[in-house]
Amino acid sequence: MTHNRILREVCIGETREVLLNQHGLAIALRLSRWSDQDSRLTLGSVHEARLRTLEPALEGAFIEILGKGEAFLRLPKDNKLTEGQAITIQVAAEARNGKLPRVIAHAKDRASEDASLTLWHGAVIEDVRPGDPEVAEAFETALAPSVQIPNGGRLHIERTTALCAVDIDTSGRIDKGSAASRALRINKDSCTELARQIGLRQLGGLFVVDCVAPINRESGRKLQEATQHALISTGIKGANILPPSSLGLMEMSLPWKQTPIAERILRPGLTQPTPESLCLAGLRLLEAEAAADRLQRLTLQLPAEAHLWFTGEAQSLQEALAGKYGQRFTYEASTNPTPNVYRTL
């Protein structure tokens, strides 16, 4: 399948990218921040490491990667590795929610790449200005607790410790036909949208979808097949999907691959942005205003914690801003919960 565009928003401090399919729908995101370029282990990357501790009970070993911390390597019981041995590894799953990255032994003569990464190949890159509304909408959608279902209704997505619960809300939807045909249509629309949201949010693990009744065996099979097809079309392979139960619950499990986008942007608890995220949102506003008027002096007001992060840990960002736009910015701490930019008199 051809995916025709990548929207790339390059800002001081971070680059945000949105992959659009041939219908113009966002199906995947990439986020690269200056603060994590040297330390973060990304899906598919290859590194030299040292095997620290063999753990036969866990069928694996803990390894150390110079400058990038610790990871877990799954191994067969009859492996010939020894503690302290140097090894080349490839990242198979990024860190998430306190869990270590998972890696595999890398065979230098056999390149491997995850399906979710190959989706980006061949797409035309379109550079957009800081604050681009289409990029902003895609990232906001990936953090939203509920989203619109095509043709009406809403999809509510809630991550818990054990699983991701998904509820299909038919409010505002008008369909014709029998109850069974209406249920099948909204269930298929919902699972197609859910597959897109899983790609945007970079989720994995166990999912339980509360489907709309009535569902018989044949419609359950059709829904199962449609969901599998939608997942594959967004680069998500290895899904195990069960037909809906007699209670209308469809269960599926997906392999974890990337750090959920919410964990990259929000604080623990996934409700409020981190100080870094607030600061970078402010810098996007600042760059948008600076590009619109290349002579105006501007002041960026940041929430107190974001201002503290900016002045304490991000001196290089201030230097980069000055180098790009000149010495015409002032930075202030504010009691407001969100960043603000105004013209300096």
Secondary structure, 3 states (H helix, E strand, C coil): CCCCEEEEEEECCEEEEEEECCCCCEEEEEEEEHHHCCCCCCCCCEEEEEEEEEEHHHCEEEEEECCCEEEEEECCCCCCCCCCCEEEEEEEECCECCECCEEEECCCCCCCCCHHHHCCCCCEEEEECCCCHHHHHHHHHHHCCEEECCCCCEEEEEECCCCEEEEEECCCCCCCCCHHHHHHHHHHHHHHHHHHHHHHHCCCEEEEEECCCCCCHHHHHHHHHHHHHHHHHCCCCCCEECCCCCCCEEEEEECCCCCCHHHHHECCCCCCECHHHHHHHHHHHHHHHHHHCCCCCEEEEEEHHHHHHHHHHCHHHHHHHHHHHCCCEEEEEECCCCCEEEECC
